Amino acid sequence: MSDKKIITRFAPSPTGHFHVGGIRSALFNFLFARQNGGTYILRSEDTDKERSKKEYEDEFLKLFDWLHLKHDLFFRQSDRLEIHQKYIRK
């Protein structure tokens, strides 16, 4: 493997109850990052303002905590809108 640092991320949408398929994907990304000394990012894909709900985000955060899938960084996509707009203008 190259000398580049491994960064994985999992980006669930808080638009409904979490399911086992999401846990599987999150686990694979988490384990790959940990096995390679990398960084695991959890990003809430909350840009669908109509359907995104805080209680669904709280649900997956609580579930990941219970499963000990500790993220190194956490972002909400909606909090990064200004960053994306900057690059769109550029």
PDB file of N, CA, C and O in Angstrom:
ATOM      1  N   MET A   1       0.842  -1.176   0.000  1.00  0.00           N
ATOM      2  CA  MET A   1       0.000   0.000   0.000  1.00  0.00           C
ATOM      3  C   MET A   1       0.889   1.241   0.000  1.00  0.00           C
ATOM      4  O   MET A   1       2.013   1.198   0.500  1.00  0.00           O
ATOM      5  N   SER A   2       0.405   2.317  -0.543  1.00  0.00           N
ATOM      6  CA  SER A   2       1.207   3.539  -0.629  1.00  0.00           C
ATOM      7  C   SER A   2       1.356   4.194   0.742  1.00  0.00           C
ATOM      8  O   SER A   2       0.805   3.719   1.735  1.00  0.00           O
ATOM      9  N   ASP A   3       2.102   5.280   0.778  1.00  0.00           N
ATOM     10  CA  ASP A   3       2.325   5.987   2.029  1.00  0.00           C
ATOM     11  C   ASP A   3       1.223   7.006   2.320  1.00  0.00           C
ATOM     12  O   ASP A   3       1.334   7.780   3.271  1.00  0.00           O
ATOM     13  N   LYS A   4       0.170   7.014   1.517  1.00  0.00           N
ATOM     14  CA  LYS A   4      -0.952   7.926   1.750  1.00  0.00           C
ATOM     15  C   LYS A   4      -1.812   7.414   2.899  1.00  0.00           C
ATOM     16  O   LYS A   4      -1.994   6.209   3.071  1.00  0.00           O
ATOM     17  N   LYS A   5      -2.337   8.350   3.679  1.00  0.00           N
ATOM     18  CA  LYS A   5      -3.160   7.993   4.826  1.00  0.00           C
ATOM     19  C   LYS A   5      -4.565   7.586   4.366  1.00  0.00           C
ATOM     20  O   LYS A   5      -5.163   8.226   3.500  1.00  0.00           O
ATOM     21  N   ILE A   6      -5.068   6.520   4.960  1.00  0.00           N
ATOM     22  CA  ILE A   6      -6.405   6.015   4.664  1.00  0.00           C
ATOM     23  C   ILE A   6      -7.442   6.869   5.391  1.00  0.00           C
ATOM     24  O   ILE A   6      -7.325   7.125   6.590  1.00  0.00           O
ATOM     25  N   ILE A   7      -8.455   7.304   4.648  1.00  0.00           N
ATOM     26  CA  ILE A   7      -9.592   8.013   5.234  1.00  0.00           C
ATOM     27  C   ILE A   7     -10.852   7.358   4.678  1.00  0.00           C
ATOM     28  O   ILE A   7     -11.044   7.289   3.464  1.00  0.00           O
ATOM     29  N   THR A   8     -11.705   6.877   5.580  1.00  0.00           N
ATOM     30  CA  THR A   8     -12.989   6.334   5.159  1.00  0.00           C
ATOM     31  C   THR A   8     -14.079   7.180   5.775  1.00  0.00           C
ATOM     32  O   THR A   8     -13.867   7.893   6.756  1.00  0.00           O
ATOM     33  N   ARG A   9     -15.268   7.081   5.167  1.00  0.00           N
ATOM     34  CA  ARG A   9     -16.397   7.800   5.736  1.00  0.00           C
ATOM     35  C   ARG A   9     -17.659   7.000   5.505  1.00  0.00           C
ATOM     36  O   ARG A   9     -17.765   6.199   4.576  1.00  0.00           O
ATOM     37  N   PHE A  10     -18.602   7.246   6.376  1.00  0.00           N
ATOM     38  CA  PHE A  10     -19.930   6.689   6.231  1.00  0.00           C
ATOM     39  C   PHE A  10     -20.884   7.860   6.353  1.00  0.00           C
ATOM     40  O   PHE A  10     -20.750   8.675   7.265  1.00  0.00           O
ATOM     41  N   ALA A  11     -21.855   7.956   5.438  1.00  0.00           N
ATOM     42  CA  ALA A  11     -22.715   9.141   5.376  1.00  0.00           C
ATOM     43  C   ALA A  11     -24.191   8.753   5.322  1.00  0.00           C
ATOM     44  O   ALA A  11     -24.802   8.786   4.254  1.00  0.00           O
ATOM     45  N   PRO A  12     -24.763   8.388   6.466  1.00  0.00           N
ATOM     46  CA  PRO A  12     -26.190   8.055   6.467  1.00  0.00           C
ATOM     47  C   PRO A  12     -27.064   9.306   6.372  1.00  0.00           C
ATOM     48  O   PRO A  12     -26.691  10.381   6.841  1.00  0.00           O
ATOM     49  N   SER A  13     -28.219   9.141   5.762  1.00  0.00           N
ATOM     50  CA  SER A  13     -29.215  10.218   5.708  1.00  0.00           C
ATOM     51  C   SER A  13     -30.182  10.049   6.869  1.00  0.00           C
ATOM     52  O   SER A  13     -30.732   8.963   7.054  1.00  0.00           O
ATOM     53  N   PRO A  14     -30.398  11.084   7.644  1.00  0.00           N
ATOM     54  CA  PRO A  14     -31.331  10.973   8.768  1.00  0.00           C
ATOM     55  C   PRO A  14     -32.777  11.177   8.318  1.00  0.00           C
ATOM     56  O   PRO A  14     -33.463  12.087   8.782  1.00  0.00           O
ATOM     57  N   THR A  15     -33.226  10.312   7.403  1.00  0.00           N
ATOM     58  CA  THR A  15     -34.563  10.443   6.826  1.00  0.00           C
ATOM     59  C   THR A  15     -35.477   9.280   7.196  1.00  0.00           C
ATOM     60  O   THR A  15     -36.594   9.180   6.690  1.00  0.00           O
ATOM     61  N   GLY A  16     -35.010   8.409   8.070  1.00  0.00           N
ATOM     62  CA  GLY A  16     -35.811   7.265   8.500  1.00  0.00           C
ATOM     63  C   GLY A  16     -35.015   6.435   9.486  1.00  0.00           C
ATOM     64  O   GLY A  16     -33.863   6.743   9.792  1.00  0.00           O
ATOM     65  N   HIS A  17     -35.643   5.379   9.980  1.00  0.00           N
ATOM     66  CA  HIS A  17     -34.969   4.517  10.943  1.00  0.00           C
ATOM     67  C   HIS A  17     -33.788   3.807  10.287  1.00  0.00           C
ATOM     68  O   HIS A  17     -33.834   3.454   9.108  1.00  0.00           O
ATOM     69  N   PHE A  18     -32.751   3.610  11.057  1.00  0.00           N
ATOM     70  CA  PHE A  18     -31.532   2.973  10.568  1.00  0.00           C
ATOM     71  C   PHE A  18     -31.767   1.483  10.403  1.00  0.00           C
ATOM     72  O   PHE A  18     -32.580   0.900  11.120  1.00  0.00           O
ATOM     73  N   HIS A  19     -31.061   0.859   9.463  1.00  0.00           N
ATOM     74  CA  HIS A  19     -31.258  -0.565   9.199  1.00  0.00           C
ATOM     75  C   HIS A  19     -29.922  -1.311   9.195  1.00  0.00           C
ATOM     76  O   HIS A  19     -28.855  -0.698   9.182  1.00  0.00           O
ATOM     77  N   VAL A  20     -29.999  -2.626   9.206  1.00  0.00           N
ATOM     78  CA  VAL A  20     -28.815  -3.470   9.346  1.00  0.00           C
ATOM     79  C   VAL A  20     -27.838  -3.294   8.177  1.00  0.00           C
ATOM     80  O   VAL A  20     -26.630  -3.428   8.377  1.00  0.00           O
ATOM     81  N   GLY A  21     -28.315  -3.004   6.987  1.00  0.00           N
ATOM     82  CA  GLY A  21     -27.414  -2.777   5.848  1.00  0.00           C
ATOM     83  C   GLY A  21     -26.500  -1.591   6.081  1.00  0.00           C
ATOM     84  O   GLY A  21     -25.330  -1.611   5.697  1.00  0.00           O
ATOM     85  N   GLY A  22     -27.033  -0.566   6.708  1.00  0.00           N
ATOM     86  CA  GLY A  22     -26.215   0.599   7.042  1.00  0.00           C
ATOM     87  C   GLY A  22     -25.160   0.271   8.080  1.00  0.00           C
ATOM     88  O   GLY A  22     -24.031   0.754   8.002  1.00  0.00           O
ATOM     89  N   ILE A  23     -25.526  -0.545   9.047  1.00  0.00           N
ATOM     90  CA  ILE A  23     -24.568  -0.964  10.077  1.00  0.00           C
ATOM     91  C   ILE A  23     -23.421  -1.739   9.428  1.00  0.00           C
ATOM     92  O   ILE A  23     -22.255  -1.534   9.765  1.00  0.00           O
ATOM     93  N   ARG A  24     -23.760  -2.621   8.503  1.00  0.00           N
ATOM     94  CA  ARG A  24     -22.736  -3.407   7.794  1.00  0.00           C
ATOM     95  C   ARG A  24     -21.756  -2.495   7.061  1.00  0.00           C
ATOM     96  O   ARG A  24     -20.542  -2.671   7.172  1.00  0.00           O
ATOM     97  N   SER A  25     -22.273  -1.528   6.319  1.00  0.00           N
ATOM     98  CA  SER A  25     -21.407  -0.601   5.577  1.00  0.00           C
ATOM     99  C   SER A  25     -20.546   0.231   6.517  1.00  0.00           C
ATOM    100  O   SER A  25     -19.353   0.417   6.273  1.00  0.00           O
ATOM    101  N   ALA A  26     -21.145   0.728   7.585  1.00  0.00           N
ATOM    102  CA  ALA A  26     -20.399   1.523   8.563  1.00  0.00           C
ATOM    103  C   ALA A  26     -19.289   0.688   9.198  1.00  0.00           C
ATOM    104  O   ALA A  26     -18.171   1.168   9.385  1.00  0.00           O
ATOM    105  N   LEU A  27     -19.603  -0.557   9.526  1.00  0.00           N
ATOM    106  CA  LEU A  27     -18.626  -1.445  10.150  1.00  0.00           C
ATOM    107  C   LEU A  27     -17.442  -1.714   9.219  1.00  0.00           C
ATOM    108  O   LEU A  27     -16.292  -1.664   9.657  1.00  0.00           O
ATOM    109  N   PHE A  28     -17.707  -1.995   7.951  1.00  0.00           N
ATOM    110  CA  PHE A  28     -16.620  -2.231   6.991  1.00  0.00           C
ATOM    111  C   PHE A  28     -15.699  -1.018   6.892  1.00  0.00           C
ATOM    112  O   PHE A  28     -14.477  -1.163   6.917  1.00  0.00           O
ATOM    113  N   ASN A  29     -16.277   0.169   6.780  1.00  0.00           N
ATOM    114  CA  ASN A  29     -15.462   1.387   6.675  1.00  0.00           C
ATOM    115  C   ASN A  29     -14.678   1.640   7.957  1.00  0.00           C
ATOM    116  O   ASN A  29     -13.507   2.016   7.913  1.00  0.00           O
ATOM    117  N   PHE A  30     -15.325   1.435   9.091  1.00  0.00           N
ATOM    118  CA  PHE A  30     -14.670   1.610  10.387  1.00  0.00           C
ATOM    119  C   PHE A  30     -13.482   0.656  10.529  1.00  0.00           C
ATOM    120  O   PHE A  30     -12.383   1.075  10.891  1.00  0.00           O
ATOM    121  N   LEU A  31     -13.711  -0.631  10.241  1.00  0.00           N
ATOM    122  CA  LEU A  31     -12.650  -1.633  10.402  1.00  0.00           C
ATOM    123  C   LEU A  31     -11.497  -1.408   9.427  1.00  0.00           C
ATOM    124  O   LEU A  31     -10.335  -1.591   9.791  1.00  0.00           O
ATOM    125  N   PHE A  32     -11.806  -1.016   8.200  1.00  0.00           N
ATOM    126  CA  PHE A  32     -10.747  -0.753   7.225  1.00  0.00           C
ATOM    127  C   PHE A  32      -9.872   0.407   7.688  1.00  0.00           C
ATOM    128  O   PHE A  32      -8.646   0.339   7.602  1.00  0.00           O
ATOM    129  N   ALA A  33     -10.500   1.466   8.176  1.00  0.00           N
ATOM    130  CA  ALA A  33      -9.731   2.606   8.683  1.00  0.00           C
ATOM    131  C   ALA A  33      -8.859   2.192   9.870  1.00  0.00           C
ATOM    132  O   ALA A  33      -7.675   2.527   9.919  1.00  0.00           O
ATOM    133  N   ARG A  34      -9.435   1.475  10.811  1.00  0.00           N
ATOM    134  CA  ARG A  34      -8.683   1.074  12.001  1.00  0.00           C
ATOM    135  C   ARG A  34      -7.541   0.116  11.657  1.00  0.00           C
ATOM    136  O   ARG A  34      -6.442   0.243  12.197  1.00  0.00           O
ATOM    137  N   GLN A  35      -7.793  -0.828  10.771  1.00  0.00           N
ATOM    138  CA  GLN A  35      -6.776  -1.805  10.383  1.00  0.00           C
ATOM    139  C   GLN A  35      -5.582  -1.131   9.718  1.00  0.00           C
ATOM    140  O   GLN A  35      -4.460  -1.629   9.802  1.00  0.00           O
ATOM    141  N   ASN A  36      -5.821   0.000   9.059  1.00  0.00           N
ATOM    142  CA  ASN A  36      -4.767   0.681   8.313  1.00  0.00           C
ATOM    143  C   ASN A  36      -4.284   1.967   8.982  1.00  0.00           C
ATOM    144  O   ASN A  36      -3.606   2.777   8.350  1.00  0.00           O
ATOM    145  N   GLY A  37      -4.628   2.158  10.251  1.00  0.00           N
ATOM    146  CA  GLY A  37      -4.188   3.351  10.978  1.00  0.00           C
ATOM    147  C   GLY A  37      -4.767   4.634  10.408  1.00  0.00           C
ATOM    148  O   GLY A  37      -4.159   5.701  10.497  1.00  0.00           O
ATOM    149  N   GLY A  38      -5.952   4.515   9.822  1.00  0.00           N
ATOM    150  CA  GLY A  38      -6.565   5.661   9.151  1.00  0.00           C
ATOM    151  C   GLY A  38      -7.580   6.396   9.999  1.00  0.00           C
ATOM    152  O   GLY A  38      -7.687   6.188  11.208  1.00  0.00           O
ATOM    153  N   THR A  39      -8.314   7.251   9.338  1.00  0.00           N
ATOM    154  CA  THR A  39      -9.324   8.088   9.956  1.00  0.00           C
ATOM    155  C   THR A  39     -10.704   7.648   9.485  1.00  0.00           C
ATOM    156  O   THR A  39     -10.912   7.380   8.302  1.00  0.00           O
ATOM    157  N   TYR A  40     -11.638   7.578  10.420  1.00  0.00           N
ATOM    158  CA  TYR A  40     -13.016   7.200  10.116  1.00  0.00           C
ATOM    159  C   TYR A  40     -13.901   8.415  10.345  1.00  0.00           C
ATOM    160  O   TYR A  40     -13.975   8.942  11.455  1.00  0.00           O
ATOM    161  N   ILE A  41     -14.564   8.852   9.294  1.00  0.00           N
ATOM    162  CA  ILE A  41     -15.429  10.036   9.350  1.00  0.00           C
ATOM    163  C   ILE A  41     -16.886   9.600   9.278  1.00  0.00           C
ATOM    164  O   ILE A  41     -17.257   8.770   8.449  1.00  0.00           O
ATOM    165  N   LEU A  42     -17.696  10.163  10.144  1.00  0.00           N
ATOM    166  CA  LEU A  42     -19.136   9.991  10.093  1.00  0.00           C
ATOM    167  C   LEU A  42     -19.727  11.318   9.656  1.00  0.00           C
ATOM    168  O   LEU A  42     -19.489  12.350  10.285  1.00  0.00           O
ATOM    169  N   ARG A  43     -20.503  11.290   8.569  1.00  0.00           N
ATOM    170  CA  ARG A  43     -21.087  12.527   8.037  1.00  0.00           C
ATOM    171  C   ARG A  43     -22.584  12.336   7.887  1.00  0.00           C
ATOM    172  O   ARG A  43     -23.032  11.451   7.157  1.00  0.00           O
ATOM    173  N   SER A  44     -23.352  13.154   8.570  1.00  0.00           N
ATOM    174  CA  SER A  44     -24.802  13.114   8.452  1.00  0.00           C
ATOM    175  C   SER A  44     -25.201  13.818   7.163  1.00  0.00           C
ATOM    176  O   SER A  44     -24.966  15.014   6.993  1.00  0.00           O
ATOM    177  N   GLU A  45     -25.802  13.061   6.267  1.00  0.00           N
ATOM    178  CA  GLU A  45     -26.198  13.578   4.950  1.00  0.00           C
ATOM    179  C   GLU A  45     -27.591  14.194   5.077  1.00  0.00           C
ATOM    180  O   GLU A  45     -28.579  13.637   4.599  1.00  0.00           O
ATOM    181  N   ASP A  46     -27.647  15.350   5.729  1.00  0.00           N
ATOM    182  CA  ASP A  46     -28.913  15.965   6.143  1.00  0.00           C
ATOM    183  C   ASP A  46     -29.385  17.097   5.244  1.00  0.00           C
ATOM    184  O   ASP A  46     -30.056  18.013   5.718  1.00  0.00           O
ATOM    185  N   THR A  47     -29.058  17.057   3.984  1.00  0.00           N
ATOM    186  CA  THR A  47     -29.400  18.169   3.094  1.00  0.00           C
ATOM    187  C   THR A  47     -30.836  18.104   2.566  1.00  0.00           C
ATOM    188  O   THR A  47     -31.315  19.080   1.988  1.00  0.00           O
ATOM    189  N   ASP A  48     -31.523  16.996   2.748  1.00  0.00           N
ATOM    190  CA  ASP A  48     -32.941  16.897   2.373  1.00  0.00           C
ATOM    191  C   ASP A  48     -33.757  17.484   3.525  1.00  0.00           C
ATOM    192  O   ASP A  48     -34.170  16.770   4.439  1.00  0.00           O
ATOM    193  N   LYS A  49     -33.976  18.774   3.464  1.00  0.00           N
ATOM    194  CA  LYS A  49     -34.616  19.490   4.580  1.00  0.00           C
ATOM    195  C   LYS A  49     -36.031  18.998   4.857  1.00  0.00           C
ATOM    196  O   LYS A  49     -36.489  19.036   5.999  1.00  0.00           O
ATOM    197  N   GLU A  50     -36.723  18.539   3.825  1.00  0.00           N
ATOM    198  CA  GLU A  50     -38.097  18.058   3.995  1.00  0.00           C
ATOM    199  C   GLU A  50     -38.157  16.783   4.847  1.00  0.00           C
ATOM    200  O   GLU A  50     -39.032  16.649   5.702  1.00  0.00           O
ATOM    201  N   ARG A  51     -37.226  15.847   4.612  1.00  0.00           N
ATOM    202  CA  ARG A  51     -37.307  14.534   5.239  1.00  0.00           C
ATOM    203  C   ARG A  51     -36.309  14.310   6.375  1.00  0.00           C
ATOM    204  O   ARG A  51     -36.517  13.416   7.194  1.00  0.00           O
ATOM    205  N   SER A  52     -35.244  15.087   6.448  1.00  0.00           N
ATOM    206  CA  SER A  52     -34.238  14.892   7.495  1.00  0.00           C
ATOM    207  C   SER A  52     -34.804  15.305   8.852  1.00  0.00           C
ATOM    208  O   SER A  52     -35.408  16.367   9.000  1.00  0.00           O
ATOM    209  N   LYS A  53     -34.592  14.439   9.829  1.00  0.00           N
ATOM    210  CA  LYS A  53     -35.095  14.689  11.178  1.00  0.00           C
ATOM    211  C   LYS A  53     -33.980  14.472  12.197  1.00  0.00           C
ATOM    212  O   LYS A  53     -33.192  13.532  12.090  1.00  0.00           O
ATOM    213  N   LYS A  54     -33.932  15.349  13.173  1.00  0.00           N
ATOM    214  CA  LYS A  54     -32.926  15.264  14.237  1.00  0.00           C
ATOM    215  C   LYS A  54     -33.022  13.935  14.988  1.00  0.00           C
ATOM    216  O   LYS A  54     -32.002  13.355  15.361  1.00  0.00           O
ATOM    217  N   GLU A  55     -34.244  13.455  15.209  1.00  0.00           N
ATOM    218  CA  GLU A  55     -34.402  12.208  15.969  1.00  0.00           C
ATOM    219  C   GLU A  55     -33.787  11.006  15.231  1.00  0.00           C
ATOM    220  O   GLU A  55     -33.325  10.064  15.874  1.00  0.00           O
ATOM    221  N   TYR A  56     -33.778  11.029  13.898  1.00  0.00           N
ATOM    222  CA  TYR A  56     -33.142   9.936  13.152  1.00  0.00           C
ATOM    223  C   TYR A  56     -31.620  10.025  13.251  1.00  0.00           C
ATOM    224  O   TYR A  56     -30.938   9.005  13.345  1.00  0.00           O
ATOM    225  N   GLU A  57     -31.092  11.253  13.228  1.00  0.00           N
ATOM    226  CA  GLU A  57     -29.652  11.416  13.432  1.00  0.00           C
ATOM    227  C   GLU A  57     -29.267  10.963  14.841  1.00  0.00           C
ATOM    228  O   GLU A  57     -28.280  10.250  15.016  1.00  0.00           O
ATOM    229  N   ASP A  58     -30.034  11.371  15.831  1.00  0.00           N
ATOM    230  CA  ASP A  58     -29.775  10.941  17.216  1.00  0.00           C
ATOM    231  C   ASP A  58     -29.813   9.419  17.325  1.00  0.00           C
ATOM    232  O   ASP A  58     -29.031   8.822  18.064  1.00  0.00           O
ATOM    233  N   GLU A  59     -30.727   8.800  16.585  1.00  0.00           N
ATOM    234  CA  GLU A  59     -30.854   7.337  16.620  1.00  0.00           C
ATOM    235  C   GLU A  59     -29.580   6.658  16.113  1.00  0.00           C
ATOM    236  O   GLU A  59     -29.069   5.746  16.762  1.00  0.00           O
ATOM    237  N   PHE A  60     -29.060   7.097  14.952  1.00  0.00           N
ATOM    238  CA  PHE A  60     -27.853   6.412  14.473  1.00  0.00           C
ATOM    239  C   PHE A  60     -26.624   6.773  15.282  1.00  0.00           C
ATOM    240  O   PHE A  60     -25.719   5.947  15.406  1.00  0.00           O
ATOM    241  N   LEU A  61     -26.554   7.971  15.836  1.00  0.00           N
ATOM    242  CA  LEU A  61     -25.418   8.316  16.705  1.00  0.00           C
ATOM    243  C   LEU A  61     -25.425   7.445  17.966  1.00  0.00           C
ATOM    244  O   LEU A  61     -24.379   6.961  18.400  1.00  0.00           O
ATOM    245  N   LYS A  62     -26.595   7.253  18.540  1.00  0.00           N
ATOM    246  CA  LYS A  62     -26.716   6.405  19.736  1.00  0.00           C
ATOM    247  C   LYS A  62     -26.377   4.954  19.401  1.00  0.00           C
ATOM    248  O   LYS A  62     -25.694   4.278  20.170  1.00  0.00           O
ATOM    249  N   LEU A  63     -26.857   4.479  18.250  1.00  0.00           N
ATOM    250  CA  LEU A  63     -26.580   3.112  17.822  1.00  0.00           C
ATOM    251  C   LEU A  63     -25.086   2.889  17.606  1.00  0.00           C
ATOM    252  O   LEU A  63     -24.541   1.880  18.052  1.00  0.00           O
ATOM    253  N   PHE A  64     -24.417   3.827  16.923  1.00  0.00           N
ATOM    254  CA  PHE A  64     -22.980   3.687  16.681  1.00  0.00           C
ATOM    255  C   PHE A  64     -22.200   3.721  17.990  1.00  0.00           C
ATOM    256  O   PHE A  64     -21.201   3.018  18.137  1.00  0.00           O
ATOM    257  N   ASP A  65     -22.647   4.525  18.927  1.00  0.00           N
ATOM    258  CA  ASP A  65     -21.999   4.570  20.232  1.00  0.00           C
ATOM    259  C   ASP A  65     -22.155   3.216  20.935  1.00  0.00           C
ATOM    260  O   ASP A  65     -21.194   2.700  21.505  1.00  0.00           O
ATOM    261  N   TRP A  66     -23.345   2.651  20.895  1.00  0.00           N
ATOM    262  CA  TRP A  66     -23.613   1.362  21.511  1.00  0.00           C
ATOM    263  C   TRP A  66     -22.761   0.260  20.874  1.00  0.00           C
ATOM    264  O   TRP A  66     -22.309  -0.654  21.564  1.00  0.00           O
ATOM    265  N   LEU A  67     -22.542   0.348  19.550  1.00  0.00           N
ATOM    266  CA  LEU A  67     -21.739  -0.639  18.831  1.00  0.00           C
ATOM    267  C   LEU A  67     -20.232  -0.361  18.925  1.00  0.00           C
ATOM    268  O   LEU A  67     -19.424  -1.135  18.411  1.00  0.00           O
ATOM    269  N   HIS A  68     -19.864   0.724  19.569  1.00  0.00           N
ATOM    270  CA  HIS A  68     -18.463   1.145  19.712  1.00  0.00           C
ATOM    271  C   HIS A  68     -17.813   1.461  18.363  1.00  0.00           C
ATOM    272  O   HIS A  68     -16.619   1.229  18.177  1.00  0.00           O
ATOM    273  N   LEU A  69     -18.596   1.986  17.429  1.00  0.00           N
ATOM    274  CA  LEU A  69     -18.060   2.465  16.150  1.00  0.00           C
ATOM    275  C   LEU A  69     -17.736   3.950  16.325  1.00  0.00           C
ATOM    276  O   LEU A  69     -18.486   4.827  15.897  1.00  0.00           O
ATOM    277  N   LYS A  70     -16.603   4.198  16.964  1.00  0.00           N
ATOM    278  CA  LYS A  70     -16.216   5.563  17.326  1.00  0.00           C
ATOM    279  C   LYS A  70     -15.594   6.275  16.126  1.00  0.00           C
ATOM    280  O   LYS A  70     -14.552   5.868  15.612  1.00  0.00           O
ATOM    281  N   HIS A  71     -16.251   7.337  15.699  1.00  0.00           N
ATOM    282  CA  HIS A  71     -15.730   8.119  14.579  1.00  0.00           C
ATOM    283  C   HIS A  71     -14.638   9.073  15.071  1.00  0.00           C
ATOM    284  O   HIS A  71     -14.628   9.490  16.229  1.00  0.00           O
ATOM    285  N   ASP A  72     -13.727   9.403  14.164  1.00  0.00           N
ATOM    286  CA  ASP A  72     -12.671  10.370  14.482  1.00  0.00           C
ATOM    287  C   ASP A  72     -13.150  11.793  14.218  1.00  0.00           C
ATOM    288  O   ASP A  72     -12.761  12.732  14.912  1.00  0.00           O
ATOM    289  N   LEU A  73     -13.990  11.935  13.217  1.00  0.00           N
ATOM    290  CA  LEU A  73     -14.552  13.240  12.856  1.00  0.00           C
ATOM    291  C   LEU A  73     -16.037  13.072  12.572  1.00  0.00           C
ATOM    292  O   LEU A  73     -16.470  12.026  12.087  1.00  0.00           O
ATOM    293  N   PHE A  74     -16.811  14.104  12.875  1.00  0.00           N
ATOM    294  CA  PHE A  74     -18.247  14.096  12.578  1.00  0.00           C
ATOM    295  C   PHE A  74     -18.603  15.402  11.893  1.00  0.00           C
ATOM    296  O   PHE A  74     -18.215  16.480  12.343  1.00  0.00           O
ATOM    297  N   PHE A  75     -19.339  15.293  10.810  1.00  0.00           N
ATOM    298  CA  PHE A  75     -19.816  16.467  10.077  1.00  0.00           C
ATOM    299  C   PHE A  75     -21.292  16.310   9.779  1.00  0.00           C
ATOM    300  O   PHE A  75     -21.797  15.197   9.626  1.00  0.00           O
ATOM    301  N   ARG A  76     -21.972  17.433   9.701  1.00  0.00           N
ATOM    302  CA  ARG A  76     -23.303  17.498   9.110  1.00  0.00           C
ATOM    303  C   ARG A  76     -23.127  18.183   7.764  1.00  0.00           C
ATOM    304  O   ARG A  76     -22.560  19.273   7.677  1.00  0.00           O
ATOM    305  N   GLN A  77     -23.610  17.543   6.732  1.00  0.00           N
ATOM    306  CA  GLN A  77     -23.436  18.099   5.392  1.00  0.00           C
ATOM    307  C   GLN A  77     -24.031  19.509   5.307  1.00  0.00           C
ATOM    308  O   GLN A  77     -23.474  20.371   4.627  1.00  0.00           O
ATOM    309  N   SER A  78     -25.139  19.748   5.978  1.00  0.00           N
ATOM    310  CA  SER A  78     -25.774  21.070   5.931  1.00  0.00           C
ATOM    311  C   SER A  78     -24.882  22.155   6.543  1.00  0.00           C
ATOM    312  O   SER A  78     -24.980  23.321   6.161  1.00  0.00           O
ATOM    313  N   ASP A  79     -24.014  21.781   7.488  1.00  0.00           N
ATOM    314  CA  ASP A  79     -23.100  22.756   8.095  1.00  0.00           C
ATOM    315  C   ASP A  79     -21.978  23.150   7.141  1.00  0.00           C
ATOM    316  O   ASP A  79     -21.287  24.142   7.374  1.00  0.00           O
ATOM    317  N   ARG A  80     -21.792  22.387   6.077  1.00  0.00           N
ATOM    318  CA  ARG A  80     -20.694  22.612   5.149  1.00  0.00           C
ATOM    319  C   ARG A  80     -21.160  23.285   3.852  1.00  0.00           C
ATOM    320  O   ARG A  80     -20.394  23.388   2.895  1.00  0.00           O
ATOM    321  N   LEU A  81     -22.404  23.736   3.825  1.00  0.00           N
ATOM    322  CA  LEU A  81     -22.980  24.335   2.625  1.00  0.00           C
ATOM    323  C   LEU A  81     -22.163  25.527   2.126  1.00  0.00           C
ATOM    324  O   LEU A  81     -21.956  25.682   0.923  1.00  0.00           O
ATOM    325  N   GLU A  82     -21.706  26.360   3.044  1.00  0.00           N
ATOM    326  CA  GLU A  82     -20.915  27.533   2.658  1.00  0.00           C
ATOM    327  C   GLU A  82     -19.613  27.125   1.953  1.00  0.00           C
ATOM    328  O   GLU A  82     -19.191  27.782   1.001  1.00  0.00           O
ATOM    329  N   ILE A  83     -18.991  26.061   2.413  1.00  0.00           N
ATOM    330  CA  ILE A  83     -17.757  25.565   1.789  1.00  0.00           C
ATOM    331  C   ILE A  83     -18.039  25.138   0.358  1.00  0.00           C
ATOM    332  O   ILE A  83     -17.287  25.469  -0.558  1.00  0.00           O
ATOM    333  N   HIS A  84     -19.132  24.398   0.170  1.00  0.00           N
ATOM    334  CA  HIS A  84     -19.486  23.929  -1.174  1.00  0.00           C
ATOM    335  C   HIS A  84     -19.821  25.098  -2.092  1.00  0.00           C
ATOM    336  O   HIS A  84     -19.427  25.106  -3.258  1.00  0.00           O
ATOM    337  N   GLN A  85     -20.542  26.078  -1.576  1.00  0.00           N
ATOM    338  CA  GLN A  85     -20.903  27.249  -2.386  1.00  0.00           C
ATOM    339  C   GLN A  85     -19.662  28.028  -2.809  1.00  0.00           C
ATOM    340  O   GLN A  85     -19.616  28.569  -3.915  1.00  0.00           O
ATOM    341  N   LYS A  86     -18.668  28.089  -1.949  1.00  0.00           N
ATOM    342  CA  LYS A  86     -17.419  28.767  -2.277  1.00  0.00           C
ATOM    343  C   LYS A  86     -16.775  28.130  -3.515  1.00  0.00           C
ATOM    344  O   LYS A  86     -16.316  28.831  -4.417  1.00  0.00           O
ATOM    345  N   TYR A  87     -16.749  26.802  -3.544  1.00  0.00           N
ATOM    346  CA  TYR A  87     -16.129  26.108  -4.682  1.00  0.00           C
ATOM    347  C   TYR A  87     -17.001  26.188  -5.938  1.00  0.00           C
ATOM    348  O   TYR A  87     -16.481  26.189  -7.054  1.00  0.00           O
ATOM    349  N   ILE A  88     -18.295  26.253  -5.764  1.00  0.00           N
ATOM    350  CA  ILE A  88     -19.174  26.433  -6.911  1.00  0.00           C
ATOM    351  C   ILE A  88     -18.917  27.786  -7.561  1.00  0.00           C
ATOM    352  O   ILE A  88     -18.856  27.888  -8.787  1.00  0.00           O
ATOM    353  N   ARG A  89     -18.768  28.829  -6.739  1.00  0.00           N
ATOM    354  CA  ARG A  89     -18.498  30.177  -7.255  1.00  0.00           C
ATOM    355  C   ARG A  89     -17.126  30.233  -7.939  1.00  0.00           C
ATOM    356  O   ARG A  89     -16.941  30.933  -8.935  1.00  0.00           O
ATOM    357  N   LYS A  90     -16.185  29.492  -7.391  1.00  0.00           N
ATOM    358  CA  LYS A  90     -14.823  29.486  -7.928  1.00  0.00           C
ATOM    359  C   LYS A  90     -14.797  28.820  -9.295  1.00  0.00           C
ATOM    360  O   LYS A  90     -13.736  28.718  -9.912  1.00  0.00           O
TER     361      LYS A  90
END
